[in-house]
């Protein structure tokens, strides 16, 4: 019983410390590497460019197709990269706004996921997602 409990606690600790995105979404790491910039903010801006392109590519699709898969992994990469800014940048009002926009994008993405098989709702949610990506990009530019 103690061994099972120890293994369970160890597994939970490992997932929470390492972040589960790369366990469940292994391509998120690949997209994070592709978007790597000189600073954390540049990486985030690069990811917003990738997200906008993938969202446009996902329009008109159905189900869990490749563009939606890419968007999903890129969104997890963005979420993980949000902590890549400096402490000074994290204290700015612009970063606080970026965090809020990121959370709103999460809500939109959950709705997109729910309606991924239902046109035109999928495209409507993709359009809304792109609007938030553009707002996030503008906010990130203000942090630079």
N, C-alpha and C positions, 0 to 999 in steps of 0.2 A: 504494500500500500504506500509506504514512504517513497519507494522508487518511482511509482506512477505519479504521485503528487509532485515529486522533485522534477520529473521530466516535464510534466504539464506546466509547472511554474517556469521552468527554463525555456520552454517553447514560447510561452506568452511573453516572457522578458525579451527573448530574442526578436520576436516580431515587433514589439513596441519600441525597442531600442534601434533596430535597423530600419524600421519603416516597412510596412507591408507592401508598399507599391511595387517594389522590385521583386517580391516573391510572387505576387498575383499578377503583376503587369511587367514582365521582364523587359519588354521593349521600351518602357518608360526610360530606363537607363540609357538605352541606345539614342533616344531622341534628346535626352539631356546632354549627352556627349556631343551630338551634332550641333546643338544650340549653344554650346559653351562659348562664352564671350570673355573679354578681359576682366570684366567685373560681374558681380552677381546680377546687377540691374541689366547689363547688356545681355546676359544669358536669358533673363526673363523677357526682354524685348524680342530676342530672337525666337523664343518659344511662342510669343504672341503672333509673330509672323507665320510660324508653322501652323499654329492653331487656326488662323484665319483661312489659310490655304486648304487645310484638311476639311474644315467646315464647308467651304465652297464645293470641294470635291464630293462631299457626302450628300449634297443636295440631290434629290431625285432618286436616291437609293432606297433600299428596303432591307430591314433586318440588320444583322451584325456583319455588314460588308467591310471590305478592307479600308475604305476611307473613314468609316466610323470607328473601326478598330484603331487606326492611326490617331484619330482625334482623341479617343479614350486614353491611349497611352501618353500622348502629348499633354493631355490635361493633368494626368498624374505626375508627369515630369515637372509641369509648371507648379503644381501644388508643392512638390518637394523642393523646388528651387526657390520658393518664396523665402526660405530662411537663409538664402545665400547673400543677403545684403549686409552691409556693415552696421554696427550698433548705432552709429550716428544717423544713417539713413533710415533705420527701423524706427527711430524716434520722431520722424517727420510726419506732419499731417498727410502728406501725399502717400506715404507708405501705409498709413492707417486706411486711407481711401482705397488703396490697392488691395489690401486684405479684405475689405468689405466687398469690393467688386469680385474678387476671387470667390468669396462665399456665395455671392449671387450667381456666379457662373456655375457653381456646384449645384445649386438648386435647379437652374435651367437645364443642366446636363442630366440630372435625374429625371426630369420630365421628358427630355429628349429620349433618354433610354427607355422610358415607359412607352413612348409612342414611336419607337424606331421602325415599326412595321406599318404605321398608319400615315399615309400621305393624305392631306398636305400638312398635318400637324408636325411631322418630322421636320419639314422644311421651315415651318414657322418657328420652331424652337431653334433650328440652326441659325436662322436670321437673327433671332434675339441673342443667341450666343455670340455671333459675330459682332453685334453692336457692343456687347460687353467686352469682348476682346479688344475692340478699338478703343473703348473708354479706358481699359486697363493699360493699353500701350501708351496713351496720352498721359495717364497718371504716372507711369513709370518714367517717361521722358522728363517729367517735372522733378523726379527724384535725382536724376543725373546731376 
